[in-house]
């Protein structure tokens, strides 16, 4: 188990946070994937950091609690299963100007991948 202290900007987004983690621990994004979570209270399940909104909530929490060791981010590292086949994911633009989160796009990619492989979630 490794640990490290990293400073991130208050306006940090999900992609920047993941890039920081990958760099800090010298992880190769072509070989591994990470998932981020933290424990707010011991008797509750970990809270996953999956998008910009989750990062903002975490940064605000850390801003209120000045103790650096409180609420550490737990990083799960798994081997990335990269398939060289192309997956086409239809993206439907909404006229209301809705924005897609990284989580929405990831979900669509996973669903397309599962359909391609013949498995269903």
CNS distance restraints for C-alpha pairs under 8 A (distance, minus, plus):
assign (resid   4 and name CA) (resid  24 and name CA) 7.63 0.50 0.50
assign (resid   6 and name CA) (resid  24 and name CA) 7.78 0.50 0.50
assign (resid   8 and name CA) (resid  12 and name CA) 6.31 0.50 0.50
assign (resid   8 and name CA) (resid  17 and name CA) 7.48 0.50 0.50
assign (resid  10 and name CA) (resid  56 and name CA) 7.75 0.50 0.50
assign (resid  10 and name CA) (resid  59 and name CA) 6.30 0.50 0.50
assign (resid  11 and name CA) (resid  56 and name CA) 7.34 0.50 0.50
assign (resid  12 and name CA) (resid  16 and name CA) 6.23 0.50 0.50
assign (resid  12 and name CA) (resid  17 and name CA) 6.59 0.50 0.50
assign (resid  12 and name CA) (resid  55 and name CA) 7.24 0.50 0.50
assign (resid  12 and name CA) (resid  56 and name CA) 7.48 0.50 0.50
assign (resid  13 and name CA) (resid  17 and name CA) 6.21 0.50 0.50
assign (resid  13 and name CA) (resid  51 and name CA) 7.65 0.50 0.50
assign (resid  13 and name CA) (resid  52 and name CA) 4.99 0.50 0.50
assign (resid  13 and name CA) (resid  55 and name CA) 6.31 0.50 0.50
assign (resid  13 and name CA) (resid  56 and name CA) 7.47 0.50 0.50
assign (resid  14 and name CA) (resid  18 and name CA) 6.22 0.50 0.50
assign (resid  14 and name CA) (resid  49 and name CA) 7.95 0.50 0.50
assign (resid  14 and name CA) (resid  50 and name CA) 7.19 0.50 0.50
assign (resid  14 and name CA) (resid  51 and name CA) 5.33 0.50 0.50
assign (resid  14 and name CA) (resid  52 and name CA) 4.85 0.50 0.50
assign (resid  14 and name CA) (resid  55 and name CA) 6.06 0.50 0.50
assign (resid  15 and name CA) (resid  19 and name CA) 6.12 0.50 0.50
assign (resid  16 and name CA) (resid  20 and name CA) 6.06 0.50 0.50
assign (resid  17 and name CA) (resid  21 and name CA) 6.29 0.50 0.50
assign (resid  17 and name CA) (resid  55 and name CA) 7.98 0.50 0.50
assign (resid  18 and name CA) (resid  22 and name CA) 6.13 0.50 0.50
assign (resid  18 and name CA) (resid  34 and name CA) 7.60 0.50 0.50
assign (resid  19 and name CA) (resid  23 and name CA) 6.08 0.50 0.50
assign (resid  20 and name CA) (resid  24 and name CA) 5.90 0.50 0.50
assign (resid  21 and name CA) (resid  25 and name CA) 6.15 0.50 0.50
assign (resid  21 and name CA) (resid  27 and name CA) 7.94 0.50 0.50
assign (resid  22 and name CA) (resid  26 and name CA) 5.73 0.50 0.50
assign (resid  22 and name CA) (resid  27 and name CA) 4.72 0.50 0.50
assign (resid  22 and name CA) (resid  28 and name CA) 6.86 0.50 0.50
assign (resid  22 and name CA) (resid  29 and name CA) 7.09 0.50 0.50
assign (resid  23 and name CA) (resid  27 and name CA) 6.37 0.50 0.50
assign (resid  27 and name CA) (resid  31 and name CA) 7.92 0.50 0.50
assign (resid  27 and name CA) (resid  32 and name CA) 6.95 0.50 0.50
assign (resid  28 and name CA) (resid  32 and name CA) 6.09 0.50 0.50
assign (resid  29 and name CA) (resid  33 and name CA) 6.29 0.50 0.50
assign (resid  29 and name CA) (resid  80 and name CA) 7.91 0.50 0.50
assign (resid  30 and name CA) (resid  80 and name CA) 6.92 0.50 0.50
assign (resid  30 and name CA) (resid  82 and name CA) 7.60 0.50 0.50
assign (resid  31 and name CA) (resid  79 and name CA) 5.89 0.50 0.50
assign (resid  31 and name CA) (resid  80 and name CA) 5.13 0.50 0.50
assign (resid  31 and name CA) (resid  81 and name CA) 7.71 0.50 0.50
assign (resid  31 and name CA) (resid  82 and name CA) 7.92 0.50 0.50
assign (resid  32 and name CA) (resid  77 and name CA) 6.45 0.50 0.50
assign (resid  32 and name CA) (resid  78 and name CA) 5.48 0.50 0.50
assign (resid  32 and name CA) (resid  79 and name CA) 4.33 0.50 0.50
assign (resid  32 and name CA) (resid  80 and name CA) 4.38 0.50 0.50
assign (resid  33 and name CA) (resid  77 and name CA) 5.80 0.50 0.50
assign (resid  33 and name CA) (resid  78 and name CA) 5.41 0.50 0.50
assign (resid  33 and name CA) (resid  79 and name CA) 6.21 0.50 0.50
assign (resid  33 and name CA) (resid  80 and name CA) 5.37 0.50 0.50
assign (resid  34 and name CA) (resid  75 and name CA) 6.36 0.50 0.50
assign (resid  34 and name CA) (resid  76 and name CA) 5.47 0.50 0.50
assign (resid  34 and name CA) (resid  77 and name CA) 4.62 0.50 0.50
assign (resid  34 and name CA) (resid  78 and name CA) 6.39 0.50 0.50
assign (resid  35 and name CA) (resid  48 and name CA) 7.66 0.50 0.50
assign (resid  35 and name CA) (resid  49 and name CA) 7.51 0.50 0.50
assign (resid  35 and name CA) (resid  50 and name CA) 7.74 0.50 0.50
assign (resid  35 and name CA) (resid  75 and name CA) 5.79 0.50 0.50
assign (resid  35 and name CA) (resid  76 and name CA) 5.20 0.50 0.50
assign (resid  35 and name CA) (resid  77 and name CA) 6.75 0.50 0.50
assign (resid  36 and name CA) (resid  48 and name CA) 5.90 0.50 0.50
assign (resid  36 and name CA) (resid  49 and name CA) 5.29 0.50 0.50
assign (resid  36 and name CA) (resid  50 and name CA) 7.32 0.50 0.50
assign (resid  36 and name CA) (resid  73 and name CA) 6.38 0.50 0.50
assign (resid  36 and name CA) (resid  74 and name CA) 5.80 0.50 0.50
assign (resid  36 and name CA) (resid  75 and name CA) 4.86 0.50 0.50
assign (resid  36 and name CA) (resid  76 and name CA) 6.51 0.50 0.50
assign (resid  37 and name CA) (resid  46 and name CA) 6.03 0.50 0.50
assign (resid  37 and name CA) (resid  47 and name CA) 5.29 0.50 0.50
assign (resid  37 and name CA) (resid  48 and name CA) 4.17 0.50 0.50
assign (resid  37 and name CA) (resid  49 and name CA) 5.35 0.50 0.50
assign (resid  37 and name CA) (resid  73 and name CA) 5.55 0.50 0.50
assign (resid  37 and name CA) (resid  74 and name CA) 5.19 0.50 0.50
assign (resid  37 and name CA) (resid  75 and name CA) 6.63 0.50 0.50
assign (resid  38 and name CA) (resid  46 and name CA) 5.44 0.50 0.50
assign (resid  38 and name CA) (resid  47 and name CA) 5.41 0.50 0.50
assign (resid  38 and name CA) (resid  48 and name CA) 6.71 0.50 0.50
assign (resid  38 and name CA) (resid  49 and name CA) 7.85 0.50 0.50
assign (resid  38 and name CA) (resid  71 and name CA) 5.94 0.50 0.50
assign (resid  38 and name CA) (resid  72 and name CA) 6.03 0.50 0.50
assign (resid  38 and name CA) (resid  73 and name CA) 4.78 0.50 0.50
assign (resid  38 and name CA) (resid  74 and name CA) 5.62 0.50 0.50
assign (resid  39 and name CA) (resid  44 and name CA) 7.46 0.50 0.50
assign (resid  39 and name CA) (resid  45 and name CA) 7.05 0.50 0.50
assign (resid  39 and name CA) (resid  46 and name CA) 4.66 0.50 0.50
assign (resid  39 and name CA) (resid  47 and name CA) 6.15 0.50 0.50
assign (resid  39 and name CA) (resid  71 and name CA) 6.06 0.50 0.50
assign (resid  39 and name CA) (resid  72 and name CA) 7.59 0.50 0.50
assign (resid  39 and name CA) (resid  73 and name CA) 7.93 0.50 0.50
assign (resid  40 and name CA) (resid  44 and name CA) 7.27 0.50 0.50
assign (resid  40 and name CA) (resid  46 and name CA) 7.03 0.50 0.50
assign (resid  40 and name CA) (resid  47 and name CA) 7.21 0.50 0.50
assign (resid  40 and name CA) (resid  71 and name CA) 6.37 0.50 0.50
assign (resid  41 and name CA) (resid  45 and name CA) 7.98 0.50 0.50
assign (resid  48 and name CA) (resid  54 and name CA) 7.67 0.50 0.50
assign (resid  49 and name CA) (resid  54 and name CA) 5.12 0.50 0.50
assign (resid  49 and name CA) (resid  55 and name CA) 6.19 0.50 0.50
assign (resid  50 and name CA) (resid  54 and name CA) 6.24 0.50 0.50
assign (resid  50 and name CA) (resid  55 and name CA) 7.78 0.50 0.50
assign (resid  50 and name CA) (resid 102 and name CA) 7.85 0.50 0.50
assign (resid  50 and name CA) (resid 103 and name CA) 6.31 0.50 0.50
assign (resid  51 and name CA) (resid  55 and name CA) 6.43 0.50 0.50
assign (resid  51 and name CA) (resid 101 and name CA) 6.70 0.50 0.50
assign (resid  51 and name CA) (resid 102 and name CA) 6.11 0.50 0.50
assign (resid  51 and name CA) (resid 103 and name CA) 6.11 0.50 0.50
assign (resid  52 and name CA) (resid  56 and name CA) 6.20 0.50 0.50
assign (resid  52 and name CA) (resid 101 and name CA) 7.74 0.50 0.50
assign (resid  53 and name CA) (resid  57 and name CA) 6.26 0.50 0.50
assign (resid  54 and name CA) (resid  58 and name CA) 6.21 0.50 0.50
assign (resid  55 and name CA) (resid  59 and name CA) 6.10 0.50 0.50
assign (resid  56 and name CA) (resid  60 and name CA) 6.13 0.50 0.50
assign (resid  57 and name CA) (resid  61 and name CA) 6.17 0.50 0.50
assign (resid  58 and name CA) (resid  62 and name CA) 6.17 0.50 0.50
assign (resid  59 and name CA) (resid  63 and name CA) 6.01 0.50 0.50
assign (resid  60 and name CA) (resid  64 and name CA) 6.38 0.50 0.50
assign (resid  61 and name CA) (resid  65 and name CA) 6.38 0.50 0.50
assign (resid  62 and name CA) (resid  66 and name CA) 6.53 0.50 0.50
assign (resid  62 and name CA) (resid  70 and name CA) 7.96 0.50 0.50
assign (resid  62 and name CA) (resid  71 and name CA) 7.45 0.50 0.50
assign (resid  65 and name CA) (resid  70 and name CA) 7.38 0.50 0.50
assign (resid  68 and name CA) (resid  72 and name CA) 7.98 0.50 0.50
assign (resid  87 and name CA) (resid 109 and name CA) 7.70 0.50 0.50
assign (resid  87 and name CA) (resid 112 and name CA) 6.96 0.50 0.50
assign (resid  87 and name CA) (resid 113 and name CA) 6.87 0.50 0.50
assign (resid  88 and name CA) (resid 112 and name CA) 7.55 0.50 0.50
assign (resid  89 and name CA) (resid 108 and name CA) 6.74 0.50 0.50
assign (resid  89 and name CA) (resid 109 and name CA) 6.26 0.50 0.50
assign (resid  89 and name CA) (resid 112 and name CA) 6.53 0.50 0.50
assign (resid  93 and name CA) (resid  97 and name CA) 7.67 0.50 0.50
assign (resid  93 and name CA) (resid  98 and name CA) 7.78 0.50 0.50
assign (resid  94 and name CA) (resid  98 and name CA) 5.92 0.50 0.50
assign (resid 100 and name CA) (resid 104 and name CA) 6.04 0.50 0.50
assign (resid 100 and name CA) (resid 105 and name CA) 6.84 0.50 0.50
assign (resid 101 and name CA) (resid 105 and name CA) 6.55 0.50 0.50
assign (resid 102 and name CA) (resid 106 and name CA) 6.04 0.50 0.50
assign (resid 103 and name CA) (resid 107 and name CA) 6.02 0.50 0.50
assign (resid 104 and name CA) (resid 108 and name CA) 6.30 0.50 0.50
assign (resid 105 and name CA) (resid 109 and name CA) 6.21 0.50 0.50
assign (resid 106 and name CA) (resid 110 and name CA) 6.12 0.50 0.50
assign (resid 107 and name CA) (resid 111 and name CA) 6.11 0.50 0.50
assign (resid 108 and name CA) (resid 112 and name CA) 6.07 0.50 0.50
assign (resid 109 and name CA) (resid 113 and name CA) 6.03 0.50 0.50
assign (resid 110 and name CA) (resid 114 and name CA) 6.04 0.50 0.50
assign (resid 111 and name CA) (resid 115 and name CA) 6.13 0.50 0.50
assign (resid 111 and name CA) (resid 120 and name CA) 7.84 0.50 0.50
assign (resid 111 and name CA) (resid 121 and name CA) 7.94 0.50 0.50
assign (resid 112 and name CA) (resid 116 and name CA) 6.13 0.50 0.50
assign (resid 113 and name CA) (resid 117 and name CA) 6.18 0.50 0.50
assign (resid 114 and name CA) (resid 118 and name CA) 5.96 0.50 0.50
assign (resid 114 and name CA) (resid 119 and name CA) 5.01 0.50 0.50
assign (resid 114 and name CA) (resid 120 and name CA) 5.89 0.50 0.50
assign (resid 114 and name CA) (resid 121 and name CA) 7.55 0.50 0.50
assign (resid 115 and name CA) (resid 119 and name CA) 5.97 0.50 0.50
assign (resid 115 and name CA) (resid 120 and name CA) 6.64 0.50 0.50
